[in-house]
Amino acid sequence: MRSFLYVLSALAVLGLAFWAYRENYATQAALREVRDLQGDIADLREALSIQRAEWAYLNRPDRLRDLATINFDRLGLLPLQPEQFGQPQDIGYPSIQLPTISDTVDVIGDSTATEEPTP
C-alpha cells in the first residue's frame, strides 16, 4: 500500500511540475504580449503628438490667411457677415409626442387617511 502511495505522490508531483511549467511559459507569453502592446501604444501616442503638431503648424492663422488671399479668385471666399447667421428661434425643432396613458395604476391604501406624527 505504501508503494502505491509513493507512486501516486510521485505522479502528482510530476503533474504539478508539468502544470507549473506550462503556467510559467503562458505567463511569460502574456507578459511579452503586454510589453509589445505597451510599445505599440507608445509609438502610436508619439505619432499622434507629431500629427497634432503638424496640424497646428498647418492651421496657423497667418498661413491660412495667406492661402485664402492667394486663392481668393479660385475659391470665391467672402468675409462673414452678421446676416449670414440665423437666430435660435428660426430653428424648426421636432415636436415631442408624449405617449398616452392607456392603463390605470392601482394604488394600495387610502389617500385620504393621514397619519399623525409620532413625537
For each residue, the residues with C-beta under 8 A, 3 or more apart:
1: 4 5
2: 5 6
3: 6 7
4: 1 7 8
5: 1 2 8 9
6: 2 3 9 10
7: 3 4 10 11
8: 4 5 11 12
9: 5 6 12 13
10: 6 7 13 14
11: 7 8 14 15
12: 8 9 15 16
13: 9 10 16 17
14: 10 11 17 18
15: 11 12 18 19
16: 12 13 19 20
17: 13 14 20 21
18: 14 15 21 22
19: 15 16 22 23
20: 16 17 23 24
21: 17 18 24 25
22: 18 19 25 26
23: 19 20 26 27
24: 20 21 27 28
25: 21 22 28 29
26: 22 23 29 30
27: 23 24 30 31
28: 24 25 31 32
29: 25 26 32 33
30: 26 27 33 34
31: 27 28 34 35
32: 28 29 35 36
33: 29 30 36 37
34: 30 31 37 38
35: 31 32 38 39
36: 32 33 39 40
37: 33 34 40 41
38: 34 35 41 42
39: 35 36 42 43
40: 36 37 43 44
41: 37 38 44 45
42: 38 39 45 46
43: 39 40 46 47
44: 40 41 47 48
45: 41 42 48 49
46: 42 43 49 50
47: 43 44 50 51
48: 44 45 51 52
49: 45 46 52 53
50: 46 47 53 54
51: 47 48 54 55
52: 48 49 55 56
53: 49 50 56 57
54: 50 51 57 58
55: 51 52 58 59
56: 52 53 59 60
57: 53 54 60
58: 54 55 63
59: 55 56 63 64
60: 56 57 63 64
61: 64 65
62: 65 66
63: 58 59 60 66 67
64: 59 60 61 67 68
65: 61 62 68 69
66: 62 63 69 70
67: 63 64 70 71
68: 64 65 71 72 75 77
69: 65 66 72
70: 66 67
71: 67 68 74 75
72: 68 69 75 76 77
73: 76
74: 71
75: 68 71 72
76: 72 73
77: 68 72
78: 81
79:
80: 84
81: 78 84
82: 85
83:
84: 80 81
85: 82
86: 90 91
87: 90
88: 91
89:
90: 86 87
91: 86 88
92:
93:
94:
95:
96:
97:
98:
99:
100:
101:
102:
103:
104:
105:
106:
107: 111
108:
109: 113
110: 113
111: 107
112:
113: 109 110
114:
115:
116:
117:
118:
119:
